[in-house]
């Protein structure tokens, strides 16, 4: 990072600092002795000073708000805007689960896609924030973390990618951030491999013992969906440590899973699909029931559907098709470049460089009052002066989509 960049540090170790450091070396020098720090990177002193003044007026200690630096309900991250601020809109099953979550017990929330797991968890996060609880929300991958307004597990538990968690003698380091919180929520738990999971739980147990307080653990995910990543390099060591029966690395086979004393919540009411027959077919697919494949094939179109969404197993195949379809349009090409400031995860919710044309198909990746994450549409016009794109939604209506900022916070 060029030395001209300015690091505006608002809070350090829960106290307002309000200082600007020029260059990464100066920043690293002051940051190395800190357990928690909140900062942003700017190209000019004016922008950095304005940011610090805004944070000074907010007067919100970082350590009092560990879930994406949320301090009050009016400052929710954008990814939580669609969730309720309590129990409004919850189904009867979700309501019971919500009450269990509020009891302080350790809970595992599961269920098939579309049963409202994320909605329930976000409602719980809202209530914890309203109740001034110190909550950390995290997930195994960067994109999953962004979706719930949290951090990656590696960031929360201060793990470098090269750390060997399969080493039985791996040291559990002290983690004041974890020890200071009341609740830890881990989303997409199915992707959390057993060795990473055991490190996480051992850290929590160590902090509980040291601080003589309970930390509520909430796990959310569906083990019928994405499994943990097991590389060929790790497979033999994983089997050597955990046995052949856990070559997939599932964390629920760990003794630490049982040690948590989890209460199970299984959501079985599909709220995302209005067609009960289709919902049943999806559930059978989830369980590996091949009898439903004939039903799906019989319902398939006999001819290719124009503008249908095509699913591929590899990102490079997706990119190839998208570029081909974009090249077929005889309209002007616009390049939008993302602006990255500070340290961000390698996984990002969207490409840094985005190429659009009038007439191209798009999927929206954020939420607003007029569209949702996943909404499909067609670009009708592009305004470079305002950096906005007018999109005609498949669901009806035309919306203006402007620039969006994803924020990643250091712990």
N, C-alpha and C positions, 0 to 999 in steps of 0.2 A: 504494500500500500504506500503511495507516495507520501513523503514527509509533509506536504502541504495540507493534508487532511487533518482536521481538528477533532479531537475527542472531547465531547462535552459530557462531563460526569456529573449527574444530578445527585444520585444517592450512593453512598458507600456504607456498607455494614449497618443499614437502617437509618443513617443520619444524612441530612442534606449537606452536600459538599459544594456544588455550584462552581466548579472550576473547569477551565478549558486547557487541554494539553495538546501541544503541537507535535504531531507525528506519533507513530505507533510505539517507538522506543520509550518515549516519555510516558505514554499511557501505561505500557506494560510495567514500568518501574513502580508506579503507584498502585497498580491493580494486583500485583503479585502477592501482596500481603493482605488482600481483602477476601472475606468469605462470601460477600454478595456485593454486586455493583450494578448500577443502572446507568447506561450511557447511550449516546448516539453519535454518529460521525457526520461531520458537515464540511463542505468545502470553504465556507467563509465564516469569519468571526461574527458577522451580523446574525446569521442563521443559528450559530451555536449559542450566542447570547440570548436570542429570542426563546430558544428551547429551554435554556436554564431558567429564564424568568418565568416561563409557563409552568415548569415543574416546581419552582419555588412557591408559586401561588397555590399550586395544588396541595403542597405540603403533605405528601402521602408517603410514608416510609415504605421502602421496598419490602422489608421483611414482614410487614403487616399484610402484604398482598402478593402471595407467591403464585397465584394463578394468572399468568400473563400480566402481572402488575395491576390487577384489578383492585380497587380500594372500596368503591361503592357501587351499588347496582346501576347507577346512571352511567358508569364507565365500562360497560361490558364490551368484550372484544366482539367484532362484527360476526364472527362465526357462531356466537351464542344468541344473536338477536332473534332468531326464529324460535327459540325455546321459551317456555313460559317462565314467569318469575316466581313460580310456586307450584301449585297443583292444578291450576286451571288447564283444561284440555287433556288431562291424563285419563286413560281408561281405568276401569275398576281394578284391573290387574296391576297397571302401572302405579295407581294410587297406593295399593298395598305394598308394592315394592318401595315406593317413595318413603312410606312410613317406616319400613325396615331400615332403609338407608339413614333416616334421621335418628334412629335409635342408637347409632354409634357402633353397631356391630360390623364386622368384616363381611362383605357381601360379594358374591359372584353373580353378575347379570349376564344371561345368555338368551338365545332365541334366534330364530331364522331371520333372514333379511326382511326388513319392512315391519318388524314388530315394535319398533319404537325404542330400541335400546339407547341410541344416541340422544333422543329427545328426553328420555327419562334422566339420563346422566346429566345433561345440560340443565335440566330443571333443578336437580340436586345441587349442582355447582352454584346456580343462582342463589338458592336458599342458604348455602354455606356462606357465600359472600355477604348476603344480607345479615346473617347472624354473626358476622365478623370472625368467622373461623378462618384459620390460616390453611389454605388448601393448595396442593400441588397437583396439576393435571399433566399427565405425560403419556407417551405412546412409543412403540418400538421404532417407528420411522418418522422422518421429518414431515411428510405429507399428512400422515395420520395425526401427528401432534398439532399441526396447523388447523386441521378440521375440528379439533376440540378446544382450540385456544390454549394450547399448552406447550410443553417442551418435549424433546426426545428423552427417552430413559437415560441414554448415555450422558446427556447434558446434566440432568438432575443428579445423577449418581456419580458424576465426575469421572466417567470412563472414557479413555481413549480407545479408538478402534483396534489398536494393536495390543491392548491388554489381554492376556491369556486367561480367560475365565474358566477354561477346562483344567487348569492347574489346581489340584486339590488343596494346595498350600497358598492359594491366592489370598492376599491380605485384604481385610475389610477395613477401609479407611474411615476415619471419623468424618461425619457429614453434618455440620451444624444446621444447614438449610433444611435437611430432612428432619433432624431432631427438633427443629423449631415449629414444624407444621402440625396441624391437627388431623388432617385428612390427606391421603394420597390416592388419586384415581389413576388407574392404568387402563387406557382404552386399547382395543385391538390386541387383547392379551394372547390370542391364539398365535400371534407372530413372535411372541417373546420366548426365546429358546430356553431350555431348562437351566443351562449354566448361567445365563444372564438373570433369569428369574431368581435363582438361589442367591446370587450376589445381592440383588435388590432386597429380598426379604431378610437376608442376614444383616444388611445395613440397617433396615428398619428396626429389627429386633435389638440390634446393638444400641441404637439411639433411644429406643424405648427403655432399655435397662439403664442406660447412662443418665437419662433425664427423668426416670421414674414417672413416666406418663405413657398413656396408650395413644398410638397413632392408628386411626381407622384406615383400613385398606379396602378399596373398592376396585374390583376387577370387572372388566366388561369386554365381551367378545363372543365369537362363535367359532368353536373348534372344527366345525364342518366347513369353514371357509379357509382363509389363508393360513397355511402352516408355517412353522419357523423355517428359516433358511439354514440348511446343513450343507456345507461345501464338501467336496470330495476330500479335501485336506483334513477336515474336522471329523469326518464320519467315523474313522477307526478309533479315534480318541474318545469320541462321544459314546461309542459302543463299549469301549474298555471301561469307562467310568460308570455308565448308567445301564449297561446291558443291551443285548440284541433287541429286546422287546421295546426299547425306546430309541431306536435308530432315527426316528423322526424328530426327536428332541422336544416332545410336548411337555410343557411345564406342569401340567396337572398330574404327571407321574412322579413329581418330586415329593419327598417327605415334607418339605417346607410348605407345599400346598395344603397338606393335611394339618400342619402345625398352625395355620392361620385360623382354623375353626370357622371356615366360611359358611355363611348362610346362602343357599342357592335360590336364585330367582330365575324362572324359565318363562319368558314371555312367549305366548303362543297365539295371540290375536294379531293377525296381519292388518296393519292400519294403512299401509302404503298402496295396496291393491284393492280395487273395488270389485274385481272379478274373483269370486271365491273358487271357481274351478281352476283358474290359472294359478291362484295362490297355492292350491293343493298340489298342482303339478310342480311348482317351484320347490315346495317342501319335500316332495318325493325325490327330486333331483338332488337336493341337499343331502338326503340319506343314501344316495347311490342306488336308488330303485330304478333299474333300467326299463321297467314296464311302462314308464311314462314317456319314453322316447318315441314310441309309435304315436302317442297322442300329440306330441310336439310336431313330428314330421307331417302328420295329417293336417295340421293347422298351418303348415308353411305355405307361402305363396308359390304358385307354379312358375311365375316369372319374377325377374329381379325388380325390386321395389325402388323407385327413384328416391334418392336422398335418404335411403335407409342407413342406419348406423351399423357399421361392420366392426366386429370384434376380432382382435388378433392376440396371439400369445406373446408377441415380442414387440417392443417399442419401435424397433427399426422398420418392421413391417407396417406399423401404423403410420410412421413418418413418410414412408415411401408412397403409400396410397394417398395421404393428404397432400403431398407435393404434386402428385399426378393430377388430382382433381383440381388443385389450385391453378396449375398450368393450363388446364382446359378452358379457363375463363379468359375472355378477351377484354378484360378490364384492367385499369391501372393498379399497379402493385404498391402497397404502402408498408413500410417497415416501421414498427414500433419497438424501440429499445428500452428495456427495463433499466432502472437505476438501482444499483446495489450499494448499500452503505454499511460498513462494519462487517462483522463476521456472521455469515449466514450458513445454514446447512447446505450440503451438496444437493440434496433432494429439494426441489422447489415445486410449488403447485402449478406453475406455468413456465413455458420457455422464456428465457431472458429476452430473446429476439423473436418477435411475433410478426409474421407476414400475413396481411389481409388484403382481400380484393372485394369490390362490390359484387354481390351474388354468391359469395362463398358461404358454406355452412359453418356454423359455430356452436359451441356449447359454452354456456356461461358457468364460471367457476366460483361465483360468490352469491351472496343473498342480498336482496333489497326488498322494499315494499312492493315492487312491481315484477320481480322475477326471483328465481331460486337457483341455488347451486344445482347444475344439471339441466337447466332449461335449454332447449334447442331452438335455433332460429337461423335466419338468413340475413347477411349484411346488406342493408339497403343503401347506406351512404356513409362516408367517412369524412370527418372534419379534422384536418391536421392542426388547425389553429387552436382548437379547444381540446385536442387529443381525445376526441370522443367518437364513438361508433354507434350509428342507429341500426338496431337489430329488430327485424320483424319476427316475433316469436311464433312458433308453431301453435302454441296454446292460445294465440290471439293477442293483438295489440303490438305496438312498436315502442321500444324503449331505447333510451340513450344510455350507453355504457361508457363511463369515463375511466380515468386512472384509478387504480386500487392499490393500497399499500398493505402488504403483509409484514407484520412486525415480529421479530424474533428477539427475545430478551435473554441476557446472560443471567445466570443464577449467581 
